[in-house]
């Protein structure tokens, strides 16, 4: 979801240094910048090699171009996305069928069979929407359940606790509330938020 905008933001902010950073990513891990935005901890490592403690300022500049992050006294992380391209992408993802699936897994993880049963959607349509939500990162693995044959079956839940959209002065923003930074949270968010 964020990767294209994140990559273009990084390229714009780093300017002439981007070629050296891209080269170092290839030398160290055999990945390009495009791949590193989905594994941001690796890009963070290279930025720290190049800029030392200045990497934090660069990452903060990148974050500020895309979203605003707040942490309240109740332990909730609120991510407000302000980048219009990302807002459009997010809003286009939230069809009524996908919203039904997300509502089903908002508070607890469920296996796909239960998601289909609860959502009362046709099986093929439900699988297609689940796959799209997984691909876009809205659904994340959340433990396992054991089947009658003893096999482990993955459970999934929404990556966020709540979601909202607002329009102010003709500008749309999207907010996600996260209860915790789990291993399923994007590495970009984990790296930047852990430096706060």
C-alpha positions in Angstrom: 0.0 0.0 0.0 2.7 2.5 1.0 5.6 1.1 -1.0 5.3 3.2 -4.2 4.8 6.5 -2.4 7.4 5.6 0.2 10.0 4.9 -2.5 9.3 8.1 -4.4 9.5 10.1 -1.2 12.8 8.5 -0.2 14.2 9.2 -3.7 13.1 12.8 -3.5 14.5 13.4 0.0 17.8 11.6 -0.5 18.5 13.2 -3.9 22.0 12.4 -5.2 22.8 10.0 -2.4 20.2 7.5 -3.6 22.5 5.8 -6.1 25.1 5.1 -3.4 22.5 3.8 -1.0 20.9 1.6 -3.7 24.3 0.2 -4.5 25.1 -0.5 -0.8 21.7 -2.3 -0.4 22.6 -4.5 -3.3 26.1 -5.2 -1.8 24.9 -5.9 1.7 21.6 -7.8 1.1 21.2 -8.2 -2.6 18.1 -6.1 -2.7 17.1 -2.8 -4.5 15.6 0.2 -2.9 12.2 -0.9 -4.2 12.6 -4.1 -2.2 14.0 -2.3 0.8 10.9 -0.2 1.3 9.1 -3.4 2.2 11.9 -4.4 4.5 12.6 -1.0 6.0 14.8 -2.3 8.8 17.5 -3.0 6.1 17.2 0.4 4.6 17.4 1.9 8.1 20.6 -0.1 8.7 22.1 1.4 5.5 20.9 4.9 6.3 22.7 4.6 9.7 25.9 3.5 7.9 25.8 6.6 5.7 24.4 9.2 8.1 24.9 7.9 11.6 22.4 9.5 14.0 21.3 11.8 11.2 19.4 8.9 9.8 16.7 9.5 12.4 16.1 13.0 10.9 15.9 11.6 7.4 13.4 8.9 8.4 11.3 11.5 10.3 11.3 13.7 7.1 10.1 10.7 5.1 7.4 10.0 7.7 6.2 13.6 7.8 5.7 13.5 4.0 3.3 10.5 4.3 1.6 10.6 7.7 1.5 11.9 11.2 1.9 9.5 14.2 0.7 10.1 17.7 0.8 7.9 20.8 -1.8 8.6 23.5 -2.0 7.8 27.2 -4.1 4.7 26.6 -1.3 3.0 24.6 -3.0 3.6 21.2 -0.9 4.6 18.2 -2.9 6.8 15.8 -1.6 7.0 12.3 -3.1 9.8 10.2 -2.3 9.5 6.6 -2.2 12.8 4.7 -0.7 11.9 1.4 -3.5 12.2 -1.1 -2.3 9.3 -3.3 -2.3 6.9 -0.3 -5.7 8.2 0.9 -7.2 7.5 -2.5 -5.7 4.0 -2.5 -6.9 3.2 1.0 -10.5 4.5 0.3 -10.7 2.5 -2.9 -9.9 -0.7 -0.9 -12.8 -0.3 1.5 -15.6 -1.7 -0.6 -18.6 -3.0 1.4 -17.5 -6.6 1.0 -14.0 -5.9 2.2 -15.4 -3.8 5.1 -17.6 -6.8 6.1 -14.5 -9.0 6.2 -12.5 -6.5 8.2 -15.4 -6.1 10.7 -15.4 -9.9 11.1 -11.7 -9.9 12.1 -11.4 -6.5 13.8 -11.1 -7.6 17.4 -10.0 -11.2 17.1 -8.2 -13.5 14.6 -10.3 -16.0 12.7 -9.6 -18.7 10.2 -10.7 -18.2 6.6 -13.5 -20.8 6.9 -15.0 -18.8 9.8 -14.6 -15.5 7.9 -16.6 -16.9 5.0 -19.3 -18.3 7.3 -19.7 -15.0 9.3 -19.6 -12.7 6.3 -22.2 -14.8 4.4 -20.4 -13.9 1.1 -20.1 -16.4 -1.8 -16.9 -18.4 -1.2 -15.1 -17.3 -4.4 -15.8 -13.7 -3.8 -14.8 -13.9 -0.1 -11.5 -15.6 -1.0 -10.8 -12.9 -3.7 -11.4 -10.1 -1.2 -9.4 -11.8 1.6 -6.4 -12.2 -0.8 -6.6 -8.5 -1.8 -6.7 -7.5 1.9 -3.8 -9.8 2.7 -1.8 -8.4 -0.3 -2.5 -4.8 0.7 -1.5 -5.5 4.3 -4.9 -4.8 5.9 -5.2 -8.5 7.1 -2.3 -9.9 9.0 -1.6 -13.4 10.5 -2.7 -13.7 14.1 -1.9 -17.1 15.5 -3.2 -20.5 14.6 -6.1 -22.8 15.3 -5.8 -26.6 15.1 -8.1 -28.4 12.6 -9.8 -31.8 13.3 -6.8 -33.5 11.7 -4.3 -31.7 14.0 -3.1 -29.4 11.2 -2.3 -25.8 12.1 -4.6 -23.3 10.3 -3.7 -19.6 10.2 -5.9 -17.1 11.8 -6.1 -13.5 10.4 -7.1 -10.2 11.9 -7.2 -6.5 10.8 -3.9 -4.8 11.4 -5.8 -1.9 13.1 -8.2 -1.5 15.9 -10.2 1.3 14.3 -10.3 3.2 11.1 -11.7 6.6 10.1 -11.8 9.2 7.3 -12.2 12.9 7.6 -12.5 15.8 5.2 -11.3 19.2 6.3 -10.9 22.2 4.0 -11.4 19.9 1.0 -8.5 17.6 2.1 -9.2 14.0 2.9 -7.2 12.2 5.6 -7.4 8.6 6.9 -6.7 7.5 10.5 -5.8 4.1 11.8 -5.6 3.3 15.5 -3.2 0.5 16.4 -3.2 -1.0 19.9 0.3 -2.4 19.6 3.3 -2.6 17.3 3.3 -6.3 16.6 5.6 -8.3 14.4 2.9 -7.8 11.8 3.1 -4.1 11.7 5.0 -2.6 8.7 8.7 -2.5 9.2 8.7 1.2 8.1 6.3 2.1 10.9 8.2 -0.1 13.5 11.5 1.5 12.7 10.3 5.1 12.7 8.0 4.7 15.7 10.7 3.0 17.8 12.9 6.1 17.4 10.2 8.4 18.8 
